[in-house]
Amino acid sequence: MARRKTAQNKSHAAKTEETLLRAVAHSKGSSKAMGAALDRLASAHGDSVYSGLIKLLSRLEFSPAAAKRHWNEVEKENAHLERTLGRPVDFRVALADHFISQSRKLRHPMVLEIQLFKAAEEERLTDGLTGLFNFRYMQQELPRQVAQAQRNGALLSVVFFDIDDFKAYNDHFGHQEGNNVLGEAGKILTGAIRESDLAVRYGGEEFALILPGSDKFGALAVAERVRAALGKLAIPAARPGKLVTVSGGVASYPADAAKAEELLACADSAMYRAKSMGKDQVLLFSKERRAWERRRERFTGGCQLGRRSLPLRGENLARGGFYLVSPHSVSPETKVALTLTLPSEGKAAGVKVKCHGRVTRCEPLGPKEHGLGITITEMGAADRRNYEAALAACGLS
């Protein structure tokens, strides 16, 4: 049970490791065969394969350029050993000699069958109940992911979840039912992410997602899918008539933090804000007191509810959503498709933006008028650029 099921999404690093393992097996210890395999892999995936091979065989970590230099030295050492001994020498022997005697990177090496090591490593870094990665893995992986995002000038988002009222659930139904909820949550998290993403059981009823390459809106969309799926679990809840719910927070590199521990703290802060605002919701981190800084700005738009279209009048804008006035009441949690005409510098007619959102609140304002709070859950890249331009025009850059 401690092993991740084959069906669970694997990270890119895990897939690369499997590819390298096969290449090592097929090389049968020949440095020439392994070198040729590395050349092929590097042409397809870049020099990071050299880092992957050395980490796989020695657990030493180097940048791609440094790892390639070490591999070249290993090939030379292997050729020297073969000439001296007059017989074939496994390149792993040369690699061990290089890191023990030449570069002296290994001080107390141990010989261990790699599959046994991988099984022990997987058990050490995964949660036995959910099959997700554990807190220990996140401690070592999140800093690595942030460093990689820094090197590549890429985005990175973290989502932090906490199942609402879980202690009351355990007290009412018992720990076995609580474990069932945690197990189902693990499956939902696994099913919501891409192969390059990572799902973690942080501890107790807390979970986290590491989403390389995702901005805040993308991460929010994933978090909303998780929240909605957990709300549909056919499991009794801690209070009659109430479903299992989850609160979450989203933070992104580099917008919110530059270090791994700060990024996680920002996501955690946003999650606690979601708890304080009524639970069963996901909020983006913001340094402002409110979830998002808002600007009062009039704009127009329309909302599609199934086959029904509603005209809307916008009252204010925020980075993660907006406040609209509708002629009809719309129930909270309703998913809506929106087309908005927003202010834009240099364009008198404004700019069109399409997106999907979730109604977070609906309040009566007067005869045939209802105020709708909308959280953005999905927005295409082109629409996002237009939306950011509109925010900048309103002083929310």
Buried (B, 14 or more C-beta within 10 A) or exposed (E): EBEBEEEBBBBBBBEBBEBBBEBBEEBEBBBEBBBEBBEEBBEEEEBBBBBBBBBBBBEBEBEBEBBBBBBEBBBBBBBEBBEEEEEEBBBBBBBBBBBBEBEEBBEEEEEEEBEEEBEEEBEEBBBEBBBBBBBEBBEEBBBEBBEEBBEEEBBBBBBBBBBBBBEEBBEBBEEEBBEBBBBBBBBBBBBBBBEBBBBBBBEEBBBBBBBBBBBBBBBBBBBBBBBBBBEEBEBBBBEEEBBBBBBBBBBBBBBBBEBBEBBBBBBBBBBBBBBEBEBBBBBBBBEEEEBBBBBEBEBBBEBBBEEEEBEBBBBBBBBBBBBBBBEBEBEEEBEBBBBBBBBBEEEEEBBEBBBBBBBBEBEEEEEEBBBBBBBBBBBBEEBBEBBBBBBEBBEBE
